């Protein structure tokens, strides 16, 4: 068992809490740097897709896990980032300019969408974001001069200062760098007053308002940053597939992102990574499952979203803290051996907010 003896206030604000974390994070980063050199191109591409999902999951986690605002329309922000980036590239802008421009544009759209949705909570906010997704789908389909309509758009290869990054290995490192920068940015945001205000809004809007927190500004900021991160993931997703169309940004993608943060663990940046790995490789597992199931079941068109929904329900019922929550229990169990207590790992009853004062 590790005990951290704190002697300075600055220790509470450190990103790396102790040397053990530094060692394991450094080992993980070294493994990721070496992976493209030893893995097949297919697996390198799949891991790159996991990185992209992790960036999008960071955006939704910031909004839902840390601010308490439910969204079923985050696929719309993926689409806005992807199409804006593809359009700017087609107009001749370099990648180094188009990427931040598309990211900022998506963030601005997210902040604008938050304005009419500020008074909505719970299921009503989820319905509003779902309606926004439907609107974006219709705009993409009908704005043929910009998006190509149902035909879709080809995405220009990645090129930075004349260096092509379209190969799987180079694109892998690009996604890895952007994921690390996004993680560091979100970690620092959560330590700042803005991030603490988001946590206060999530826990109790009434208490946050009584402490002087501007709810409208905090929610709009969360929506804007969340949309920007998701738009960045949309930019990378466009390059990963090389072609974008309206069918690539549907409600199923939004459900996958929601599944990502719930399965990984709400309110945890580690949970984003665990969830991205799970969701990134789940379609491959379902494809293998189709081969062993009877044809009448394996060829059902709604099998994949049905499995996504079933997994989401099971985790909400039996493991609401997700994979990272289970990992914390296992780690604590072994750290306390042989002095552990069985009651320590007994699931405690949880209450709705309206039941806590009864």
N, C-alpha and C positions, 0 to 999 in steps of 0.2 A: 504494500500500500504506500502511495506517495503522499507526503505531507509537504505543502509549500509554506515556508515561513516567510512572511512578508515584513519587510522593515522600512519600506518607502511607499508613499502613495502612488508613485509612478508605476509600481508593479501591477496595479489594477488595470491600467490602460495599455499594457503591453500586448502586442499581437501574439507573441510567443510567450507562454506562461512559464515554461521551464525547459531545461536542456533536453529532456526526453521528447517533447514535442518537436524541438528543433531537429533532433536526430531523425525522427520518423518522417517528418515533412521533407527533409533534405533527401532521405532515401527514396521517398515516393517520387520526388521531382527527378532524381537521377534515373529512376526506373522509367519514367515517362520519356525522358530524353533519349534513352537507349532503345526504347521499344520499336521505333520505326526502322532501326538498323537490323533487327532480328526477326520481325514479324512480316508476314505476307502482306501484299498490297491491300488485299480485301480487309484484313483485320485492322490495318492502319486507317482505312477509310471508315470502318465502323467505329473505331475509337474517336476519330475526328467528329463523327456524328454525335457521340456521347458528349463531347466537349460543347458542341452547339446546343444540345438539349440542356446541358448544365447552365449555360449562359441564360437561356430562356427561362429555366427554372429559377434562377436567381431573381429575375424580374418578377415573376409571379410570387415567389416566396417573400420578397420585400413587401408586396402589396397585401397578400393574404396572410402569410405567416407572421409578419412583423407589424402590419398595420390593421389587420382584421377585416379587410375589404375583399369580398368574394368576387371573382371574375370568371365568367365562362366565355369570354370573348377575346382571350389573349392571342388566338390565332390571327385575329385581325391586325394586331400590331406586328406579328411576323410578316404578314402579307404586305403591310405598308412599308416596312423596312426593306423587304426583298424587291418590291416593284419600284420603289423610289431609287434604290441603288442601281437596279438594272437600267432604269430610264436615264439616270445621270451618266452612267457608263456609255450608253448608246449615244448620248449627246457629246461625248468626247472628254468628259471629265476624268481625270486619273483616279485610280483606286484610293490613293491616299487622301483625296479630297471627297470623293463620293461616299466613302464609308462613314466618316463623321457627320457629313451632311445628312445622309439618310437616317442616322441614329438620332441626331438632334431633331429632325423633322418628325420622326415617330414620337419622340418625347413630347414635343409641342402638341401634337394631336392627342396624346394621352392626357395631357393637362387640360386641354379644351374639353375632352369628353368627360373629365371629372367634374366640370363645373355644374352641368345639369344633374349629375348623379350624386352630388354631395349630400343631399337629404335622404338618399335611399340607403337602406341597410339590409343585410341578410338576403333572402330570396328575391326581394325586389331589385336589389343591386345586381344580382346574378342575371335576372331577366333583362335588365337594361343593357348589361354588357353583351348578352347574347343577341339582343336586337341590334347592337352596334356591329357585331360580327356579320349579321345578315345584310346590313346596309353596305358594309365594305365589300362583301361578296358580290352584291349587285352592281356596285360601282366598278369593281374590277372587270366584271363580265361585260358591262355596257360601254365603258370608256375605251373604246377600241383604239382610238388614235394614240393613247398613252400606254395602255396595258396589253394591247393586242387581243383583248376580249377572250373568247374561248380558245383561240389558237395559242395563247400564251406568249412568252418571250424567251428568247435565248439570252443567256448571261455571258458577257465577255469574260475571258480568263483573267485570273488575278495576276497583276503585274505591278510591282513597286520599284520605282526608279530604274525601269528597264529590266528588272529581274523577274522572270516568270515564276509564280508560285502555284501553278496549276497542278503540279505533280502531287500525288498523295502524301509523300513525305514532307514536302515543303508546306503544303496546306495544313498538314497536321500540326506543325510547329506554329503556324500563324494562329490556328484555333487555340492552341495551348497558351500562347502568350496572351491572347485576348481574354481567355478564361481566367488566368492568374491575375491580370490587371483588374478584371471585373470583380473577382473575389476580394482583392485588396481594397478596391473602392467601396464595396458594400460593407466590409468589415470596419473601415474607418468611418463610414456614414453612420453605422449603428452606434459607434462610440461618441459621435458628435451630438449636440443638442437636438438637431433635426431627427436623428435616429431614435433618441430617447423619447422625443415627442410622439413618434410613430408607435413605439411600444406602449406609451401611456394611452393613446387613442385606442389601441387594440384591447387593452385590459379594461378600460372604462372611459367612455367618452365624457360622462358627467364629471368624473374626478379630474380628467385631463382639462376640461373647460374651467373647472374651479381653480386649477393651478395656473391659469392664464394662457393655456395653449390655444392657438388659433386652429380650430378643427378644420375649417375650410382650406386654409393654406397648407396644413399638414397633409390632408388627404390628396389635395391637388399635386403637391410635391411628390407624394408616394406614387400616384398614378403616372406622373411625368417620368420619373426615374425608372419605374417598372416598365413603362412602354419603351423607353430608350434602350434598356437592356434587351428587351424582347426584339426590338427592331434590329439591334446589332446581331442577335442570333439569326434573324431573318436574312440579313445580308450574307452571313456565312452559309446559311442553308441554301441560298440561291446559287452560290458558287459550288457548293457540294454536289447539288443535283445538275447544275449547268443549264437548267431549263425550269421555268416557273409557269404555273397555270392556276386558275381559280380552284381546281380540284385539290390542289396541294395544301390549301389553308381552309379547312372545314372545321365543323364542331368536333370532329374526332381528334384533331390536333389539340384543341383546347382541353378536351377531356384527358388526353395524354399528359398535358402539362399539369393539370390538377392532380392526376394520378401520381405524377412525379413527386410533387411536394408532400402529398399525403403519405405515400409509401415510404419516401425517404425520411420524413419526420418534420412536422410543421414547426416553424420557429427555430430552425437549425440550418446553418450553412453546410455542415457535414451531411445533413439529410438531403441537400440538393445534389451532392455528388453521388450518394448512394442511390437516390431516386433516378438520376440520369443514367446510371449504369443499368439499373433494373429496366427502365422504360426503353433505353437504347437497344438492349439486346432482346427484349420481350417479343418484338415482331419476328425475329429469327426463330425463337422458341415456338411461337405459334405456327410458323411455316413448317417446322419439323413435326409439330403435333398434327397438322392436317394430313401428313403422309401416313400416320398410323391410325387415324380415326376412320370409321366407316365413311364411304363417299357421301352418303346422305347427310352426314354431320360435318365432315371436313370441308365440303364445298359450299357450306352456307355462307352467303355474302355478309351477314352480320355477325360472324363468329368473332372476329377480332375486337370490334367495339363491345360486344357482349362480355368477352373475357376481361377487357379493361374495366367495365362497370362492375363485374363480379369481384375482381380483385380489390377495387376501391371500397366496395361495401364491406368485404371481409376485414380489411385493415381498419376501417372505421369502427367495426364492431369488436374485434378481438385484439388489435394492436394499434390504438390511436396515435401512439408516439412514433410509429413507423420503424423502419429498419435501424435507424440510428438510436432510437430509444431502446430497442432490443439489444443492440451492441453495447450500450452503456450498462445495461443490466448484467450482461455477460462479463464485461470488463470489471465491474464492481464485484461480481461474484468471485472471480478468480483473485482479485486483489485482496479480498478479505479472508480467503482460506487460511487456516481452518476455523476461523472465528465468525463465519457468516451466520446469519439468522434467517430462517426460512420466511419469517413474517416480513422481512425486508423487501422481498420480491413479490409480495401479495399485491395485486392490483387494487388501488384505492378507488372508492366510489367517486364519481365526478358529478357535478351538478350544473344545471343551466344557470345563466346569470340571474334569472328571475327567481331561482330557488335558493340562492345563497343567503338571503336575509330572513328566511322563514325559520 
